[in-house]
Amino acid sequence: MLIDIREPAEHAREHITGARLAPLSKLDGASLAQILPPGSSPVFYCQSGSRTRMNTTKLADCVSGDCFVLEGGLSAWKRAGGTTRVDRSQPIELMRQVQIAAGSLVLLGLALAAFVSPAWAALSAFIGAGLLFAGISGWCGMARLLALMPWNRPRGM
């Protein structure tokens, strides 16, 4: 059985056909037991395989028997021709939203610095510093802010 360990919003946007959702942030043996048939060997996956690889011990601890990781995650599944269920009415992934917003703000800051005042370069520097902090600390203020936006409330859940 395929188990998607991504968050509900990610799963709602696209997932492997027939996969069950068990978000890593809430995953434990009891919650997994509710969706796994007895004696089954789950295959865990995320978007790229990174989350599953980084959490193999936690995932294995939730299962009494064998379990597996889908190498390369959903991205590899699609490259191999596997089918997915896509709902484009659901919000795009939060990290893609951060990339779009950060890139737009950096370009805006550079354009304003070139055409209005050089002081606007500080906007690009501020966004760059925020991305650096997010990469080092694992906490992204822009992602937290975007998560609160009305378009990021999954529909039909």
C-alpha positions in Angstrom: 0.0 0.0 0.0 1.3 3.4 -0.9 1.4 5.9 1.9 1.8 9.7 1.2 3.6 11.3 4.1 3.2 14.9 2.8 0.8 17.4 4.3 -2.9 17.3 3.4 -2.7 20.4 1.1 0.1 18.8 -0.9 -1.8 15.5 -1.1 -5.0 17.3 -2.1 -3.2 19.0 -5.1 -1.7 15.8 -6.4 -1.1 12.3 -5.2 -0.5 8.8 -6.6 -3.8 7.2 -7.5 -4.9 4.9 -4.7 -2.4 6.2 -2.2 -3.5 6.9 1.4 -2.5 10.0 3.3 -0.6 9.8 6.6 1.1 13.2 7.2 4.5 12.8 8.7 3.8 15.7 11.1 1.0 13.6 12.7 2.3 10.1 12.0 2.5 7.4 14.7 1.9 3.7 14.9 -1.7 4.1 16.0 -2.7 6.4 13.2 -1.0 4.3 10.6 -2.6 1.1 11.9 -6.0 2.7 11.1 -5.3 2.9 7.4 -3.1 -0.1 6.9 -4.5 -3.6 6.3 -3.1 -6.1 8.8 0.1 -7.7 7.6 0.6 -5.2 4.7 4.0 -3.6 3.9 3.6 0.1 3.3 5.6 2.0 0.7 6.1 5.6 2.0 6.6 8.5 -0.3 6.9 12.3 -0.3 7.4 14.8 -3.2 11.1 14.1 -4.0 12.1 11.3 -1.6 14.0 13.6 0.8 11.5 13.6 3.6 11.1 9.9 3.5 14.9 9.3 3.5 15.4 11.7 6.4 12.7 10.0 8.5 13.3 6.3 7.8 13.7 5.5 11.4 10.4 7.2 12.4 8.6 5.5 9.6 10.0 2.1 10.4 9.0 2.6 14.1 5.4 3.0 13.0 5.2 -0.4 11.3 5.5 -3.9 12.9 6.7 -5.6 9.7 8.5 -4.5 6.6 8.2 -1.1 5.0 9.7 0.5 2.0 10.5 4.0 0.6 9.6 5.0 -2.9 13.0 6.3 -4.1 12.6 9.7 -5.7 9.1 10.1 -4.4 6.1 11.4 -6.4 8.5 13.1 -8.9 10.2 9.8 -9.8 6.8 8.0 -9.9 5.6 10.5 -12.6 8.9 10.3 -14.5 8.4 6.5 -14.7 4.9 7.0 -16.1 2.9 6.3 -12.9 -0.6 7.7 -12.7 -1.5 10.5 -10.3 -4.7 12.3 -9.4 -4.4 16.0 -9.9 -6.8 18.7 -8.6 -5.6 22.0 -9.9 -8.3 23.8 -7.9 -6.2 23.1 -4.8 -3.4 25.4 -3.7 0.1 24.9 -5.1 2.8 23.7 -2.8 3.9 26.2 -0.2 7.6 26.1 -1.1 6.7 26.9 -4.7 4.7 29.8 -3.4 7.7 31.0 -1.4 9.9 30.7 -4.5 7.4 32.7 -6.6 7.0 35.4 -3.9 10.7 35.7 -3.1 11.8 35.8 -6.7 9.1 38.4 -7.5 10.2 40.6 -4.5 13.9 40.3 -5.4 13.1 41.4 -9.0 10.8 44.2 -7.8 13.6 45.4 -5.5 16.1 45.4 -8.3 13.8 47.2 -10.7 12.9 49.8 -8.2 16.6 50.3 -7.3 17.4 50.8 -11.0 14.5 53.1 -11.9 13.4 54.8 -8.6 16.1 54.9 -5.9 19.1 52.7 -5.1 17.7 52.4 -1.6 15.2 49.8 -3.0 18.1 47.3 -3.3 17.5 46.8 0.5 14.3 44.9 -0.4 16.3 42.4 -2.4 18.8 42.1 0.4 16.1 41.6 3.0 14.5 38.8 1.0 17.9 37.2 0.5 18.7 37.4 4.2 15.3 35.8 5.0 15.9 32.9 2.6 19.4 32.4 4.1 17.9 32.4 7.6 15.2 29.9 6.5 17.8 27.6 5.0 20.0 27.7 8.2 17.3 27.6 10.8 14.5 25.6 9.1 12.0 28.3 9.9 10.6 30.4 7.1 8.5 33.4 8.0 7.4 33.9 4.4 6.1 30.3 4.3 4.3 30.8 7.6 2.7 34.0 6.3 1.7 32.4 3.0 0.2 29.4 4.8 -2.3 31.8 6.4 -3.5 33.3 3.1 -7.1 32.4 2.1 -6.1 30.7 -1.1 -4.1 28.1 1.0 -7.2 26.7 2.6 -7.7 23.3 0.9 -11.1 23.0 -0.8 -13.3 20.1 0.0 -11.4 18.8 3.0 
